[in-house]
Amino acid sequence: MSGSQSDGSPIVQRHLSKQQEATADTEFGAWIGGELRTGGPKRGVQDPVIDRPIVDVPQSDAADVDAAVEAAWSGYDCEWETASARDRSARLFEWAEVLKDHTEELALLECLDCGKPISQARGEVEGAIDTLEFYASVCRGQRGSEIPGGEDLHLYTTREPYGVVGQIVPWNYPLWAAAWKLGPALAAGNACVLKPASDTPLSTIRAAQLSAGIFPDGVLNVVPGSGSEVGQAIAEHDDVRKVSFTGSTDVGSGVMRAAADRVAPVTLELGGKSPFVVFPDADLEKVVDAVADGIFYSTGEICDAFSRAIVHESVAEEFTDRFVEQAESYVLGDPLSEETTMGPLTSERQFETVMEYIETGKAEAELLTGGGPPDGPALSEGWYVEPTVFGGVSNEMTIGSEEIFGPVQTIQTFEDYDEAIELANDTRYGLAAGIGTERTSRVHQTADDLDAGLVYVNEYGPILPEAPYGGFKQSGFGKDLGLEALEHYQRTKSVYVNLDDPEL
């Protein structure tokens, strides 16, 4: 941090005004059994642009988790269990329509507590709504199956919900990530207990409030609080029949262990160190944009970030020159401004983590641009880091192997196809990978050879609710999104009906 802003600075005044606008008519707290609960100790949710609290949010504890789980089972047993797919679909569509009417409100909350440029926050709120609408559509098309078992046997399968499921979402995509969990779980017929991240709970709490009168009381519950208390209580709760977690690999391992003690299934979407392989025939204009989007979008706080550019040596110099120029073109500024293309990191804690990695990188590799906070007093109170690029990186380096979760790009080179694949797959993660080439046959071969759950070709994204999202290796297992997520929130039952000979 390079200085201090006064209360009279334009950015501070703008943010204080917008904080008042976003919170004046809304109380924040736990949403349990269709009611807002505001008791208990409170924690300030910080604005990462000016490092000042937006609003104090009551923190739930294990007793609140018990209450939420009890409310969820009550809502499930009394009404949701017998709701038809048609009814669940209609209610999801109704909630989505209400959220549409509040898009700007929700986007502003995310802009303020997450630090995302307002255009990105708006797009992600729209993505959350699109996800809910997708599951509202497909839940009516679910089918069982009939299995040929013999002339004297009618054998078929049905799919049924677990009942109450627990969900824990990260701070980098607050509402969108919540929709990834809630959409398929509610469509499948479950009641939900969801914990938003402590740093960015506001849009999710508000979205839950906007479900009032749409879902039966208790079907959708949100319990803000710490991971060590609320998250752990959800993972360990005997009456939570499935847990879905998105976050770091280390914390995900703990969730998995807690659920394993009671033999509860889990879905884990964890960390990444995603490579983008640039072949000699790549269209560098397209590919530079793709890699930059994949590491600098959302200030690099994205689990599938293209943090490793693996570039053929014949085009490495040109790629590097273009990429550095692209990195330096980003506009760091107030996320409330439509012109800003990069905001701050979400928290002081993440700022310190990223800066530690950058200092390590300076000792390991060649710093090509960036490397710290921007100069000048205008952004001095925010947790800003310039787009940073390192060259001459290898997989053995810390910055080449560990997930940084910030706007830090590494560039390394390869000689031939086999080396490219070896370098790309030489990581404990396997969430995403990218391919830059104009040859269709190379696209398909490389996609087969890359050890990742997502492969993007010549672009970063899009992420659509129609397609499953999830990784391999220590990036987790199970899927968010797609029909697969709907199936992950259901159990399969086989029914054997033995038939007697018909008698007249």
C-alpha positions as CSV (number, residue, x, y, z in Angstrom):
1,M,0.0,0.0,0.0
2,S,1.4,3.4,-1.0
3,G,-0.5,5.9,1.0
4,S,-3.8,7.0,2.5
5,Q,-6.9,8.6,1.0
6,S,-8.8,11.2,2.9
7,D,-12.6,11.1,3.3
8,G,-12.8,13.9,0.8
9,S,-11.3,11.9,-2.1
10,P,-13.7,11.3,-5.0
11,I,-13.3,7.5,-4.8
12,V,-13.9,7.4,-1.0
13,Q,-17.0,9.6,-1.3
14,R,-18.4,7.6,-4.2
15,H,-18.0,4.3,-2.3
16,L,-19.4,5.6,0.9
17,S,-22.4,6.9,-1.0
18,K,-22.9,3.6,-2.9
19,Q,-22.5,1.7,0.3
20,Q,-25.3,3.7,1.8
21,E,-27.4,3.2,-1.3
22,A,-26.8,-0.6,-1.3
23,T,-27.6,-1.2,2.4
24,A,-30.0,1.5,3.5
25,D,-33.2,-0.6,3.0
26,T,-31.7,-4.0,3.7
27,E,-30.7,-5.9,6.9
28,F,-28.2,-8.7,6.5
29,G,-28.0,-11.8,8.5
30,A,-28.8,-15.5,8.4
31,W,-31.8,-16.6,6.4
32,I,-33.3,-19.6,8.2
33,G,-36.8,-21.0,7.8
34,G,-37.9,-18.1,5.6
35,E,-36.9,-15.5,8.2
36,L,-34.0,-13.1,8.7
37,R,-32.0,-13.6,11.9
38,T,-29.7,-10.8,13.0
39,G,-28.6,-11.9,16.4
40,G,-25.1,-12.8,17.4
41,P,-21.6,-11.2,17.0
42,K,-21.1,-9.2,13.9
43,R,-18.3,-9.0,11.4
44,G,-17.6,-6.0,9.1
45,V,-17.7,-6.8,5.4
46,Q,-14.9,-4.7,3.9
47,D,-14.9,-2.7,0.7
48,P,-11.5,-3.7,-0.9
49,V,-11.3,-0.4,-2.8
50,I,-11.2,1.9,0.2
51,D,-10.6,-0.7,3.0
52,R,-13.6,0.4,5.0
53,P,-16.6,-1.6,6.2
54,I,-19.7,-1.7,4.1
55,V,-22.0,-3.2,6.7
56,D,-21.7,-5.5,9.7
57,V,-23.1,-9.0,9.2
58,P,-24.1,-11.2,12.1
59,Q,-22.0,-14.3,12.2
60,S,-23.7,-17.7,12.5
61,D,-22.4,-20.5,14.7
62,A,-22.9,-24.2,15.0
63,A,-26.3,-23.7,16.8
64,D,-27.5,-21.7,13.8
65,V,-26.4,-24.5,11.5
66,D,-28.5,-26.9,13.6
67,A,-31.5,-24.6,13.3
68,A,-31.0,-24.2,9.5
69,V,-30.8,-28.0,9.1
70,E,-33.9,-28.5,11.2
71,A,-35.7,-25.9,9.2
72,A,-34.6,-27.5,6.0
73,W,-35.9,-30.9,7.0
74,S,-39.2,-29.3,8.1
75,G,-39.6,-27.6,4.7
76,Y,-38.6,-30.7,2.9
77,D,-40.8,-33.1,4.8
78,C,-43.9,-30.8,4.9
79,E,-44.0,-29.7,1.3
80,W,-40.9,-29.9,-0.9
81,E,-40.6,-33.7,-0.9
82,T,-43.9,-34.0,-2.5
83,A,-43.6,-31.0,-4.9
84,S,-43.8,-32.0,-8.5
85,A,-41.1,-31.2,-11.0
86,R,-43.5,-28.8,-12.6
87,D,-43.9,-27.0,-9.3
88,R,-40.2,-26.8,-8.6
89,S,-39.6,-25.5,-12.1
90,A,-42.2,-22.8,-11.7
91,R,-40.8,-21.6,-8.4
92,L,-37.2,-21.5,-9.7
93,F,-38.4,-19.5,-12.7
94,E,-40.3,-17.1,-10.4
95,W,-37.2,-16.6,-8.2
96,A,-35.1,-15.9,-11.3
97,E,-37.6,-13.3,-12.5
98,V,-37.5,-11.6,-9.1
99,L,-33.7,-11.6,-9.2
100,K,-33.8,-10.1,-12.7
101,D,-35.7,-7.2,-11.3
102,H,-32.9,-6.7,-8.8
103,T,-29.9,-7.2,-11.1
104,E,-28.4,-3.8,-10.5
105,E,-28.8,-4.0,-6.7
106,L,-27.1,-7.4,-6.6
107,A,-24.4,-6.3,-9.0
108,L,-23.7,-3.3,-6.8
109,L,-23.4,-5.4,-3.7
110,E,-20.9,-7.7,-5.5
111,C,-18.9,-4.7,-6.8
112,L,-18.6,-3.3,-3.3
113,D,-17.7,-6.4,-1.3
114,C,-15.8,-8.3,-4.0
115,G,-14.1,-5.4,-5.9
116,K,-15.2,-6.6,-9.3
117,P,-15.6,-4.0,-12.0
118,I,-19.3,-3.3,-12.2
119,S,-19.6,-4.7,-15.7
120,Q,-18.2,-8.0,-14.6
121,A,-20.4,-8.1,-11.5
122,R,-23.4,-7.4,-13.6
123,G,-22.5,-10.2,-16.0
124,E,-22.0,-12.6,-13.2
125,V,-25.4,-11.8,-11.7
126,E,-26.9,-12.4,-15.1
127,G,-24.9,-15.7,-15.3
128,A,-26.4,-16.8,-11.9
129,I,-29.9,-16.0,-13.1
130,D,-29.3,-18.0,-16.4
131,T,-28.1,-20.9,-14.3
132,L,-31.3,-20.9,-12.2
133,E,-33.4,-20.7,-15.4
134,F,-31.5,-23.7,-16.9
135,Y,-32.3,-25.9,-14.0
136,A,-35.8,-24.7,-13.9
137,S,-36.1,-25.9,-17.5
138,V,-34.4,-29.3,-17.3
139,C,-35.9,-30.5,-14.0
140,R,-39.1,-31.3,-15.8
141,G,-37.4,-33.5,-18.2
142,Q,-35.9,-35.9,-15.7
143,R,-36.5,-39.6,-16.4
144,G,-36.1,-43.0,-14.8
145,S,-35.3,-46.0,-16.8
146,E,-36.7,-49.5,-17.5
147,I,-34.3,-52.4,-17.5
148,P,-35.1,-55.6,-19.3
149,G,-35.2,-58.3,-16.5
150,G,-37.2,-61.1,-17.9
151,E,-40.8,-61.9,-18.7
152,D,-41.7,-62.4,-15.0
153,L,-39.9,-59.2,-13.8
154,H,-40.5,-55.5,-14.2
155,L,-37.3,-53.7,-13.3
156,Y,-37.0,-50.0,-13.3
157,T,-35.0,-47.1,-11.7
158,T,-36.1,-43.9,-10.1
159,R,-34.1,-40.9,-9.0
160,E,-34.9,-39.1,-5.7
161,P,-33.4,-36.2,-3.8
162,Y,-31.1,-36.7,-0.8
163,G,-33.3,-34.5,1.4
164,V,-31.1,-31.8,3.0
165,V,-27.8,-30.9,1.4
166,G,-25.0,-28.6,2.6
167,Q,-23.2,-26.2,0.3
168,I,-20.1,-24.0,0.9
169,V,-19.2,-21.4,-1.7
170,P,-16.1,-19.2,-2.3
171,W,-15.6,-15.5,-2.2
172,N,-14.5,-14.9,-5.8
173,Y,-17.9,-15.6,-7.5
174,P,-20.4,-15.0,-4.7
175,L,-23.8,-15.2,-6.3
176,W,-22.9,-17.1,-9.4
177,A,-21.2,-19.9,-7.4
178,A,-24.3,-20.0,-5.1
179,A,-26.5,-20.5,-8.1
180,W,-24.3,-23.3,-9.3
181,K,-25.1,-25.1,-6.1
182,L,-28.7,-24.0,-5.4
183,G,-30.0,-24.4,-9.0
184,P,-29.5,-28.1,-9.4
185,A,-30.1,-29.0,-5.7
186,L,-33.5,-27.3,-5.6
187,A,-34.4,-28.6,-9.1
188,A,-33.6,-32.1,-7.9
189,G,-35.9,-31.7,-4.9
190,N,-33.5,-31.0,-2.1
191,A,-33.7,-28.4,0.7
192,C,-30.4,-26.4,1.0
193,V,-28.2,-25.0,3.8
194,L,-25.6,-22.8,2.1
195,K,-22.7,-20.9,3.6
196,P,-21.4,-17.9,1.7
197,A,-17.9,-16.7,2.1
198,S,-17.2,-14.3,5.0
199,D,-15.6,-11.7,2.8
200,T,-18.4,-11.6,0.2
201,P,-21.8,-12.7,1.6
202,L,-24.0,-9.7,0.7
203,S,-25.4,-10.7,-2.7
204,T,-26.2,-14.2,-1.6
205,I,-28.0,-13.1,1.5
206,R,-30.0,-10.6,-0.4
207,A,-30.9,-13.2,-3.1
208,A,-32.1,-15.5,-0.4
209,Q,-34.3,-12.7,1.0
210,L,-35.7,-12.2,-2.5
211,S,-36.9,-15.9,-2.4
212,A,-39.4,-15.1,0.4
213,G,-42.9,-16.4,-0.5
214,I,-41.6,-18.4,-3.5
215,F,-40.1,-21.5,-1.8
216,P,-41.7,-23.2,1.2
217,D,-40.1,-21.9,4.4
218,G,-36.9,-23.8,5.2
219,V,-36.2,-25.0,1.7
220,L,-33.5,-22.3,1.1
221,N,-31.3,-21.4,4.1
222,V,-28.2,-19.2,4.1
223,V,-25.9,-19.1,7.2
224,P,-23.0,-16.6,7.0
225,G,-20.0,-17.2,9.2
226,S,-16.5,-18.6,9.4
227,G,-15.4,-21.7,7.6
228,S,-13.9,-23.1,10.7
229,E,-17.2,-23.0,12.6
230,V,-20.1,-22.8,10.1
231,G,-18.4,-24.6,7.3
232,Q,-17.1,-27.3,9.6
233,A,-20.5,-27.7,11.2
234,I,-22.2,-28.2,7.8
235,A,-19.6,-30.7,6.7
236,E,-19.9,-32.7,10.0
237,H,-23.7,-32.5,10.5
238,D,-25.3,-35.9,10.8
239,D,-28.5,-34.7,9.1
240,V,-26.8,-33.2,6.1
241,R,-26.9,-36.0,3.5
242,K,-24.6,-34.5,0.9
243,V,-22.0,-31.7,0.9
244,S,-20.9,-29.6,-2.1
245,F,-17.8,-27.4,-1.6
246,T,-16.0,-24.9,-3.8
247,G,-12.7,-23.5,-2.5
248,S,-9.1,-24.3,-1.9
249,T,-7.7,-27.9,-2.1
250,D,-6.5,-27.8,1.5
251,V,-9.9,-26.9,2.9
252,G,-11.6,-29.2,0.5
253,S,-9.6,-32.1,1.9
254,G,-10.8,-31.2,5.4
255,V,-14.4,-31.1,4.2
256,M,-14.0,-34.5,2.6
257,R,-12.5,-36.0,5.8
258,A,-15.4,-34.6,7.8
259,A,-18.0,-36.0,5.5
260,A,-16.2,-39.3,5.3
261,D,-16.6,-39.9,9.0
262,R,-20.4,-40.2,8.4
263,V,-20.1,-41.6,4.9
264,A,-21.8,-38.6,3.2
265,P,-21.1,-38.0,-0.5
266,V,-19.2,-34.9,-1.5
267,T,-18.7,-32.8,-4.6
268,L,-15.4,-30.8,-4.6
269,E,-14.4,-28.0,-7.0
270,L,-11.0,-27.0,-5.8
271,G,-7.8,-25.2,-7.0
272,G,-6.0,-25.0,-10.3
273,K,-2.8,-24.1,-12.1
274,S,-4.2,-24.1,-15.6
275,P,-1.9,-24.2,-18.6
276,F,-2.6,-22.6,-22.0
277,V,-0.5,-24.3,-24.7
278,V,0.4,-21.9,-27.6
279,F,1.4,-23.9,-30.8
280,P,3.4,-22.4,-33.6
281,D,0.4,-21.9,-35.9
282,A,-1.7,-20.1,-33.3
283,D,-3.3,-16.8,-34.2
284,L,-1.5,-14.7,-31.7
285,E,-3.9,-11.9,-31.8
286,K,-6.7,-14.2,-30.6
287,V,-4.5,-16.2,-28.2
288,V,-3.0,-13.3,-26.4
289,D,-6.5,-12.0,-25.7
290,A,-7.5,-15.5,-24.5
291,V,-4.6,-15.9,-22.1
292,A,-5.0,-12.4,-20.8
293,D,-8.7,-12.8,-20.2
294,G,-7.9,-16.1,-18.5
295,I,-5.5,-14.6,-16.0
296,F,-6.6,-11.0,-15.5
297,Y,-10.4,-11.3,-15.5
298,S,-11.6,-10.9,-11.9
299,T,-8.1,-9.8,-11.0
300,G,-6.9,-13.4,-11.4
301,E,-9.0,-14.6,-8.5
302,I,-10.4,-17.5,-10.6
303,C,-9.9,-21.2,-10.0
304,D,-9.5,-22.0,-13.7
305,A,-7.2,-19.0,-14.5
306,F,-4.7,-19.5,-17.4
307,S,-1.8,-18.8,-15.0
308,R,0.8,-20.8,-17.1
309,A,1.4,-19.9,-20.7
310,I,3.4,-22.7,-22.4
311,V,4.5,-21.3,-25.7
312,H,6.4,-22.8,-28.6
313,E,9.9,-21.4,-28.8
314,S,9.4,-20.2,-32.4
315,V,6.7,-17.8,-31.4
316,A,7.7,-17.2,-27.8
317,E,9.3,-13.8,-28.3
318,E,6.4,-12.4,-30.3
319,F,3.8,-13.8,-27.9
320,T,5.7,-12.4,-24.9
321,D,5.9,-8.9,-26.5
322,R,2.3,-8.9,-27.3
323,F,1.2,-10.3,-24.0
324,V,3.2,-7.7,-22.0
325,E,1.6,-4.9,-24.0
326,Q,-1.8,-6.4,-23.4
327,A,-1.1,-6.7,-19.6
328,E,-0.1,-3.0,-19.5
329,S,-3.3,-2.0,-21.3
330,Y,-5.6,-2.9,-18.4
331,V,-7.3,0.0,-16.6
332,L,-6.9,-0.3,-12.9
333,G,-9.5,1.9,-11.2
334,D,-12.7,2.3,-9.3
335,P,-14.8,-0.8,-10.0
336,L,-17.9,1.4,-9.9
337,S,-16.7,3.0,-13.2
338,E,-17.7,1.3,-16.4
339,E,-14.2,2.1,-17.8
340,T,-12.3,0.1,-15.2
341,T,-11.1,-3.3,-16.5
342,M,-9.4,-4.5,-13.3
343,G,-10.3,-3.9,-9.7
344,P,-8.5,-4.7,-6.4
345,L,-8.0,-8.1,-4.9
346,T,-10.9,-9.0,-2.6
347,S,-9.1,-8.8,0.8
348,E,-5.9,-7.7,2.5
349,R,-5.2,-11.3,3.2
350,Q,-5.2,-12.2,-0.5
351,F,-3.2,-9.1,-1.3
352,E,-0.5,-10.2,1.1
353,T,-0.5,-13.7,-0.4
354,V,-0.2,-12.5,-3.9
355,M,2.6,-10.0,-3.0
356,E,4.6,-12.8,-1.3
357,Y,4.4,-14.9,-4.5
358,I,5.5,-11.9,-6.6
359,E,8.5,-11.3,-4.3
360,T,9.4,-15.0,-4.6
361,G,9.0,-14.8,-8.4
362,K,11.4,-11.9,-8.6
363,A,14.1,-14.1,-7.1
364,E,13.2,-17.1,-9.3
365,A,12.5,-15.7,-12.8
366,E,12.5,-12.5,-14.9
367,L,9.9,-9.9,-14.1
368,L,8.6,-8.5,-17.4
369,T,6.0,-6.1,-16.2
370,G,4.0,-5.2,-13.1
371,G,5.2,-6.6,-9.8
372,G,3.3,-4.5,-7.2
373,P,0.6,-1.9,-6.4
374,P,0.1,0.9,-8.9
375,D,1.9,4.2,-8.3
376,G,0.1,7.2,-7.0
377,P,-2.4,8.0,-4.3
378,A,-5.7,7.5,-6.2
379,L,-5.9,3.7,-5.4
380,S,-3.6,3.7,-2.4
381,E,-6.2,2.4,0.1
382,G,-7.4,-0.5,-2.1
383,W,-5.8,-3.9,-2.4
384,Y,-4.6,-3.3,-6.0
385,V,-1.9,-5.3,-7.8
386,E,-0.8,-4.5,-11.3
387,P,-1.0,-7.2,-14.0
388,T,2.2,-9.0,-13.5
389,V,4.1,-11.2,-16.0
390,F,7.2,-13.4,-15.4
391,G,9.3,-14.9,-18.2
392,G,11.8,-17.7,-18.0
393,V,9.7,-19.8,-15.7
394,S,9.9,-23.6,-15.1
395,N,7.5,-26.0,-13.4
396,E,10.1,-26.4,-10.6
397,M,9.7,-22.8,-9.5
398,T,7.2,-21.8,-6.8
399,I,5.4,-19.4,-9.1
400,G,5.3,-22.1,-11.8
401,S,3.7,-24.8,-9.5
402,E,1.6,-23.2,-6.8
403,E,-1.7,-21.5,-7.2
404,I,-1.3,-17.8,-6.7
405,F,-4.9,-16.6,-7.2
406,G,-4.0,-13.2,-8.4
407,P,-3.1,-11.3,-11.7
408,V,0.2,-13.1,-12.1
409,Q,1.1,-14.8,-15.4
410,T,4.1,-17.1,-16.1
411,I,5.6,-17.8,-19.5
412,Q,7.7,-20.8,-20.4
413,T,8.6,-22.4,-23.7
414,F,8.6,-25.9,-25.3
415,E,10.3,-27.4,-28.4
416,D,7.9,-30.2,-29.5
417,Y,4.4,-31.6,-28.9
418,D,5.4,-34.2,-26.4
419,E,7.2,-31.7,-24.2
420,A,4.2,-29.3,-24.4
421,I,1.9,-32.0,-23.0
422,E,4.4,-33.1,-20.4
423,L,4.8,-29.5,-19.1
424,A,1.1,-28.9,-19.2
425,N,0.2,-32.0,-17.2
426,D,3.1,-31.7,-14.8
427,T,0.9,-30.3,-12.0
428,R,-1.1,-31.7,-9.1
429,Y,-4.1,-29.8,-10.4
430,G,-6.3,-30.7,-13.4
431,L,-9.1,-28.1,-13.5
432,A,-8.7,-26.4,-16.9
433,A,-6.4,-26.0,-19.8
434,G,-6.3,-24.0,-23.0
435,I,-5.1,-24.7,-26.6
436,G,-4.0,-22.1,-29.1
437,T,-3.9,-23.5,-32.6
438,E,-5.6,-23.2,-36.0
439,R,-5.4,-26.9,-36.8
440,T,-8.6,-28.9,-36.0
441,S,-6.8,-32.2,-35.7
442,R,-4.3,-30.7,-33.2
443,V,-7.2,-29.4,-31.2
444,H,-8.8,-32.8,-30.7
445,Q,-5.5,-34.6,-30.1
446,T,-4.4,-32.1,-27.5
447,A,-7.7,-32.0,-25.8
448,D,-7.5,-35.8,-25.4
449,D,-3.9,-35.6,-24.0
450,L,-4.5,-32.7,-21.6
451,D,-5.3,-34.0,-18.1
452,A,-7.9,-31.4,-17.2
453,G,-11.7,-31.4,-16.8
454,L,-12.2,-28.3,-18.9
455,V,-10.5,-27.4,-22.2
456,Y,-10.9,-24.1,-23.9
457,V,-9.8,-23.6,-27.5
458,N,-8.4,-20.2,-28.7
459,E,-10.6,-18.4,-26.0
460,Y,-11.2,-18.2,-22.3
461,G,-14.7,-19.4,-21.7
462,P,-17.6,-19.1,-21.9
463,I,-18.9,-21.0,-18.9
464,L,-22.4,-22.3,-19.7
465,P,-24.8,-24.0,-17.3
466,E,-25.5,-26.7,-20.0
467,A,-22.0,-28.2,-19.7
468,P,-20.5,-29.9,-16.6
469,Y,-17.8,-27.9,-14.8
470,G,-15.1,-29.6,-12.6
471,G,-11.6,-31.0,-12.6
472,F,-9.3,-33.9,-12.2
473,K,-6.6,-34.8,-9.7
474,Q,-6.4,-32.3,-6.7
475,S,-8.8,-30.0,-8.5
476,G,-11.5,-32.2,-7.1
477,F,-14.2,-34.5,-8.3
478,G,-17.9,-34.4,-9.1
479,K,-19.4,-31.7,-11.3
480,D,-21.1,-28.4,-10.9
481,L,-23.4,-27.4,-13.8
482,G,-24.8,-29.5,-16.6
483,L,-27.2,-32.4,-16.2
484,E,-24.5,-34.1,-14.2
485,A,-24.9,-31.7,-11.3
486,L,-28.6,-32.4,-11.2
487,E,-27.8,-36.1,-11.0
488,H,-25.2,-35.5,-8.2
489,Y,-28.0,-34.1,-6.1
490,Q,-30.1,-37.3,-6.5
491,R,-29.9,-40.9,-5.5
492,T,-30.8,-43.8,-7.8
493,K,-33.2,-46.5,-6.6
494,S,-33.8,-49.8,-8.4
495,V,-37.2,-51.3,-8.1
496,Y,-37.8,-55.1,-8.8
497,V,-41.5,-55.9,-9.4
498,N,-41.9,-59.7,-9.7
499,L,-44.8,-60.6,-11.9
500,D,-47.1,-63.5,-11.4
501,D,-48.6,-65.4,-14.4
502,P,-51.8,-63.6,-15.4
503,E,-55.0,-65.4,-14.4
504,L,-58.4,-65.0,-15.9
